[in-house]
């Protein structure tokens, strides 16, 4: 393990990001998302949100021991070019931060990941779980509503700021919120932040949905308190796996085989 080593995801690491459920801790998950096959370990360390002593090393060792990352093959020209660029940098720290920022902003990132919020809520016999779907695409919102309803959820919809506020004010609080990142008059990340500060809604599980993802956006959502992050398009049964993971429900699903394409 050297600072200039470059690591990439293994097929198992790719599956961890797209399998819908993970047992990784927050530091391990953040590092797994940041690994892109182009940044050195030094650059990855500089970009991590936590600087606790030994946290990066522990997270990296865990990912490597689990077979989620492996040493990338770098051609000599690329390695030499990277070394020269580092020499010309004003400081090594600034170079690492700039490189990491550029990598995080690349569009087209695909992820489907979730972590359990906690044990499933104890319900009364016959009581249905409730969910609010916040999305401004009517067909997609209706599709998700239909599928969740088929799975036994009571589902409400919201597509703009006024509807979001109205639905969030209703009692009782929902068991789950599926939140689109981009709304016509609101920002999903801002809504997430307000949810986590709200005394009655701060513990409600939230799954972020987006059609345009970057590593930066995924990290922002997870750091802001999202329990899952899913990029579009996605299959309905894959979304249900994320939902069940977040809510601590059994993985079995009897829903229809549908695709949200």
PESULPE-V76605 format. One record per backbone hydrogen bond with DSSP energy under -1.0 kcal/mol. CO is the residue of the C=O (numbers start at 1). NH is the residue of the N-H. E is the energy in kcal/mol with one decimal. If there is no record, write none. Layout:
CO,NH,E
CO,NH,E
This chain:
2,5,-1.8
3,42,-2.3
5,41,-1.8
6,72,-3.3
7,37,-1.2
8,70,-2.6
10,14,-2.5
11,15,-2.2
12,16,-1.7
13,17,-1.4
14,18,-1.3
15,19,-1.6
17,112,-2.9
25,29,-2.6
26,30,-2.5
27,31,-2.2
28,32,-2.3
29,33,-2.0
30,34,-1.8
31,35,-1.9
40,44,-2.4
41,45,-2.6
42,46,-1.9
43,47,-1.3
52,55,-2.2
54,58,-2.4
55,59,-2.3
56,60,-3.0
57,61,-2.7
58,62,-1.9
59,63,-2.2
60,64,-2.6
61,65,-2.8
62,66,-1.7
63,68,-2.7
64,67,-1.4
68,10,-2.0
70,8,-2.8
75,79,-2.1
76,80,-2.6
77,81,-2.8
78,82,-2.5
79,83,-1.9
80,84,-2.1
81,85,-2.4
82,86,-1.9
83,87,-1.7
84,88,-1.7
91,95,-1.9
92,96,-2.4
93,97,-2.2
94,98,-2.5
95,99,-2.3
96,100,-2.3
97,101,-2.3
98,102,-2.2
99,103,-1.9
100,104,-2.1
101,105,-1.3
103,106,-1.1
104,216,-2.4
111,231,-2.1
112,20,-2.2
113,229,-2.7
114,22,-1.7
124,127,-2.6
129,154,-3.1
130,175,-1.6
131,156,-2.5
132,178,-2.6
133,158,-2.1
134,180,-2.6
137,141,-2.8
138,142,-2.5
139,143,-2.1
140,144,-2.7
141,145,-2.4
142,146,-2.7
143,147,-2.4
144,148,-2.8
145,149,-2.4
146,150,-2.2
147,151,-1.4
148,153,-2.6
149,152,-1.7
154,131,-2.5
156,133,-2.8
158,135,-1.9
160,164,-2.5
161,165,-2.6
162,166,-2.2
163,167,-2.6
164,168,-2.5
165,169,-1.2
176,132,-2.1
177,207,-2.6
178,134,-3.5
179,209,-2.7
181,188,-3.1
186,183,-1.6
187,191,-2.2
188,192,-2.5
189,193,-2.2
190,194,-2.2
191,195,-2.4
192,196,-2.3
195,198,-1.1
198,202,-1.8
201,204,-1.6
205,177,-2.0
206,227,-2.8
206,228,-1.2
207,179,-2.9
208,230,-2.7
209,181,-2.3
210,232,-3.2
213,109,-2.0
214,218,-2.2
215,219,-2.6
216,220,-2.2
217,221,-2.4
218,222,-2.4
219,223,-2.7
220,224,-1.6
221,226,-2.5
222,225,-1.1
227,115,-2.4
228,208,-2.7
229,113,-2.2
230,210,-1.7
234,260,-1.7
235,239,-2.1
236,240,-2.1
237,241,-1.5
238,242,-1.7
239,243,-2.6
240,244,-2.9
241,245,-2.2
242,246,-2.6
243,247,-2.2
244,249,-2.4
246,117,-2.3
256,258,-1.1
258,236,-1.6
259,261,-1.3
260,234,-1.1
